């Protein structure tokens, strides 16, 4: 059973635009959507040459129980933020999701 492989805790956040007392967009806040168990697989590690030196870009694949997600969400795994690159309901039966995500700098 796949669920037995879900050993890692990940937090799923959504960026939301906050409004001031005049109902104008004022600030962006990260709201915790859900904390779930997932499996994690390292897909790739690559060095990028940036102005301030080399940076390591890590891409992972997370598998978890199905949730309605889109690209406005991001993940936190081991205190690192990951942007969602791809979301796949592999068997199209809304049981499990595979999420491809890249660690943010």
MODAGI-V218653 format. One record per helix or strand of 3 or more residues. SS is the DSSP state (a for helix, b for strand). FROM is the first residue (numbers start at 1). TO is the last residue. If there is no record, write none. Layout:
{{SS;FROM;TO} {SS;FROM;TO}}
This chain:
{{a;2;5} {b;8;19} {b;25;50} {b;53;65} {b;73;77} {b;80;88} {b;96;103}}
